[in-house]
Amino acid sequence: MHRNASTGLHAQEETCVYRILRRVSQAAALLCLWAAHPVLAGTPEPAPVAQPIVSEDLRPSGEAGPTLAWMQFCDQHPRECSIDSSEPDTIPLTDGTWAFLQEINQHVNRTIAAVPDQDHWGVVDRWDYPDDGLGDCEDMQLLKRKLLVERGLPQRAMRMTVVIDEVGAGHAVLRVRTDHGDLILDNKRDAVLPWQQTGYVYVKGEGAGGKAWVWFGDRIAATATAAK
């Protein structure tokens, strides 16, 4: 799909700021958009990246209410929010799993065109699969999780997470819990990073069971950061 990347990026940044300013007082979902990487015909695949060394997991600080858009997604796709407690909640980070994570992150980033929910669905915030090739940050992360589950990875170990990004805007990433610590799949970059290396403030995300969410760190400070 051909699109003007710089124009799309500017529009998405404005949309993120508008949504955060409009909804932060209600502690709603903190989401943002970023331009997906265009597919470059003939571009060689990058060399394999060594597995990261991660010192610790991202630890929750308490229970949190999920975003409204997440609840609506669960109503539409109940199986996606029904966690099997018999599944492991962490993944052994083998060479094969590490390759899967990089492959899926890059594939979705390069094939889904970033479009604001208002333009795509006619609503301010909606979480769904980008089946038509269009979506924003949370839609891309949902697709990554779906594809990784199809590869045999346990859904329970892959959790949608809301953050404040490096410019103070809301954003959604996919957090993958491994025996090397939590890794982040992100539509802003093809690299799969340990959570500490993203530069984000982690606000809240899926917990260990279905629709339940948890806070990370100082929820008041995180909300104040979103308002800047």
N, C-alpha and C positions, 0 to 999 in steps of 0.2 A: 504494500500500500504506500503510495507516494504522499508525503506531507511535508510542510515547512517546519523543520525541527525547532528553529529559533522562535518562530511565532507561536508554535504550540507550547513551548516551554514557558514563554512569557504569560500566555493565557492561563496555563495551569498554576503558575505561581500566584497570579492574581486571585484565582478561584480558591486556592488554599487559604490565603490571607482572609478573604471574605468569609469563608466558612468558619474559620477559627474565631474571628471577631464576633460573628453572629451567634455562635453556639457555645463559646467557652463558659459563659455565665451559667449555663445549664449542665455543665460537665458532660457534654455529649461526646460523640466519637471524635477523635482527633485524627483526621485523615488528610492526606495531600496527594497531589499528582506530580508526576515527573515524566518527562518525555522518555518513551521506550527507545532503546537503541534501534536504528534502522538496520535492516538486513543488508549486508554488503556482499553482493554477488562476487564469488571468487575469492573472498577473504579467507585465508587459511585459519584453521582452528588454532587457538593459543596453546602453547606448551602446557602440559599438566602442572598444576601448582601444588607444592608440598603441603601436606596436612598442617593445619595450624596447631600451635601449642596454646591451650586455654587453661587458665589457672583455677577458675571457679565457675559455678552456675549463676545465672541471674535469679536471685532469691526474692520471692514475694514478701510483701509486708502486711498483707491482710486481704480480706475479701472485698471484691468490687462488683458493682453492677455492670453487666455487659452493655455495649452500645445498643441503641434501638435498632439500628440497621442490622446488627448481628442477630438480634432476636427475630427480625423479619426474615432474614436469610434462613434461620433454623426452621421457621414455620414452613418455608418453601422447600427446604431440603433437610428434613428431620434426620435422615440417616447421617448427614455430614456432621451433626452435632450430638449424635448418640455415640459416646465413647465406650469402647469395650475395656472394662477394667482389668481384664485378663491380659491385655496387651502390655508389653514393656513401655515404660514412660521415658526411657532413654534408648538411644541407638548406638551400638558399637561402631565406632568410626573406622571401618576398614577402608582399604584403598578403593574397593568397589563402591562403597557408599559415598565416599568423598567425591568420586568421579560422577556418580548420579546427581549429587547436590549441585555440583558445578554445571553439569550438562543441562539440567532442568532450569536452573536459574537463568543461564544464558539464553536458552531456547525461548522461554516465555518473554524475557526482556526484549528479544529481537523480533518477535513475531506479533506481539500485541501492541496496537496503537493506543497511546494514552489519550483518553477523552474524559472531560469532566462529567459527573453524573447528571448535572443539569442539562448538558447538551445531549447526552446519551439516552437518559431515561426520562428527562423532564422533571426530576426531583433533585433536592439538594444532596441527599445521601442515600445510596443504595449499594448493598453488597451482593454480588452475584458473579457467576462464571462468565468470562468474556467470550461466549460461544460465537459471537459475530466478529471476533477479532478486535473488538474495542473494549476498553476498560480503564479504570484508574488503579491506584496502588493496591487497594485491598482486593480488587478483582483478580489482579495478576498473582497475588500471593495465594489466594484461594485455588487458582488453577495449578500453581506449583505444588501445593499440598496434594491436590487430587492426582496429579501425575506421579508424584512420589509414592502415594498409596498404591497406585497401579503397578509400580515397580516392586511392591512388596514391603515397603517401610511401614511401621505401625503409625496409624493416624494419631494415637494418643501422645506420641513424642513430638508432634508438629503442631505448633500453636500460633494462632493469629495474635499479633501484638501491636499495640498503639504506642507511638513514640512522638517526641518533639524533635524535629530534625535540626540540622546545623544552622538553619536560618530562622528558627523559632516557629516553624509551621508544623501542623499536624501531619502525621504520616503513618502508614501501616506496613509492617514487615512480617515475614514468616520466621518464627523462632523454632529452631530444630534442636532438641535436647539430645546430646550425645555423651559418651563416656569421656570425651575431651572437653566437656562444657557446652554451653549454648552457642549455636552458630546462627547467623542471620542471613536469610535470603531476601534480596532487596531489588526492586526495579530501578533504583537509582544507579546501581553498579552491578557489573557482572561478577565481581569477586565475592565469594562467600567468606564472611568475616566473623571472628569471635565478637560477641556482643559488645565487649569493652572497646573495640577498635572502630566502631561506627561513628562515634561522636554524638550519639543521640541521647536524649533523656527518655528513659523508659517509664511510661505512665501506667499502663495496665494491659492485660491480655488474658487469653484463655488459661484456665486452671487445669487441674488434672481430670476434671469430669464434665464433659458436655458443655452446657450453657453457662456454667459458673465461671466467673472471671476473678482475677486477683490484681491488687495494686502492686507496683514496684516502687521502692524508695519512698521519697517524701511527696505524697500526692498533692499537698498544698503548693509546694515549690514548683512542681511540674505544671500545675494549672496556671500559676502565675507566669511561668516561662511562656506558656502558650499564648498569653494575652499580650505579650510584647510585640 
